[in-house]
Amino acid sequence: QVQLVESGGGLAQPGGSLTLSCVASGSAFRHSVMGWYRQAPGKQRELVASITGGGSTNYADSVKGRFTISRDNAKNTVYLQMNSLKPEDTAVYYCNLKFGYDYWGQGTQVTVSS
């Protein structure tokens, strides 16, 4: 059974930074593709960034150069460092683990506003 617990969301000003963390339970973490998705009000959930067990990364065009995904397999944790935040980054951010099935965290709200 996999459980994902996110933390680190909150309110940031435009141009500011936030770091999201997601801790996974279970032994599948190091073999899994981990991802961060987001869903803004009235919009579909979209992929923000993903990272394979070997460390290969993929980013949405809208966040390239501003966001960085990383993982610590010893801590079963994946991170999303978000810099140069924009109001359009406001959304609920979800952690995802892919290992034969999609597992989701409960989501954490990120609000970018002055």
C-alpha positions in Angstrom: 0.0 0.0 0.0 1.4 3.3 -1.1 0.6 6.6 0.7 1.8 10.0 -0.4 1.9 13.0 1.9 2.6 16.4 0.5 3.7 19.5 2.4 5.2 23.0 1.7 2.3 24.7 0.0 1.2 28.2 1.0 1.0 31.8 -0.1 3.9 33.4 -2.0 4.3 36.7 -3.7 5.0 37.0 -7.4 8.7 36.4 -8.0 8.9 34.4 -4.7 9.8 30.8 -4.0 8.3 27.8 -2.4 9.5 24.2 -2.0 7.0 21.3 -2.0 7.9 17.9 -0.4 6.2 14.5 -0.8 7.0 11.6 1.3 6.0 8.1 0.1 5.4 5.0 2.2 6.4 1.6 0.9 9.3 0.0 -0.9 8.4 0.9 -4.5 9.6 4.5 -4.3 13.1 4.1 -5.6 11.8 2.2 -8.7 9.0 4.6 -9.4 8.5 7.6 -11.6 7.5 10.4 -9.4 5.7 13.5 -10.6 4.1 16.7 -9.5 0.8 17.7 -11.1 -1.4 20.8 -10.5 -5.0 21.7 -11.0 -6.2 25.2 -11.1 -9.9 26.1 -10.6 -11.9 25.2 -13.7 -9.0 23.6 -15.4 -7.8 20.0 -15.9 -5.0 18.5 -13.9 -1.7 18.9 -15.7 1.8 17.5 -15.4 4.3 20.0 -13.9 7.4 17.9 -13.7 8.4 14.2 -13.3 11.6 12.3 -12.4 12.5 8.7 -13.0 14.2 6.4 -10.5 17.5 7.1 -12.2 17.0 10.9 -12.0 15.9 11.8 -15.5 13.6 14.8 -15.5 10.8 16.2 -17.6 9.1 19.6 -17.2 6.1 21.4 -18.6 7.1 24.2 -20.9 5.4 26.7 -18.6 7.8 25.9 -15.7 11.1 25.2 -17.4 13.9 27.3 -16.0 11.8 28.2 -12.9 10.9 24.8 -11.2 13.3 22.0 -10.3 12.2 18.5 -9.3 14.5 16.2 -7.3 14.3 13.1 -5.2 16.1 11.5 -2.3 15.6 7.8 -2.5 17.0 7.3 1.0 14.2 9.4 2.4 11.5 8.3 0.0 11.0 11.9 -0.8 10.5 14.0 -3.9 10.8 17.7 -4.0 9.6 20.6 -6.2 11.6 23.8 -5.9 9.5 26.6 -7.3 11.2 29.9 -8.1 10.1 33.1 -9.9 6.5 32.2 -9.1 3.7 33.7 -11.1 0.0 34.2 -10.3 -0.7 31.6 -13.0 1.1 29.0 -10.9 -1.7 29.2 -8.4 -3.3 25.7 -8.1 -3.6 22.6 -5.9 -0.4 20.6 -6.4 -0.5 16.8 -6.3 2.3 14.3 -5.8 2.1 11.2 -8.1 3.8 7.9 -8.0 3.7 5.5 -10.9 4.4 1.9 -10.3 2.0 -0.3 -12.2 -0.7 2.1 -10.9 -1.1 5.7 -10.3 -1.0 6.8 -6.7 -1.9 10.3 -5.6 -1.4 12.5 -2.6 -4.1 14.6 -1.0 -2.8 17.8 -2.6 -1.4 21.1 -1.3 -2.6 24.6 -2.2 -0.1 27.0 -3.7 -1.3 30.6 -4.1 0.7 33.3 -5.7 -0.6 36.7 -5.1 0.5 40.2 -4.0 
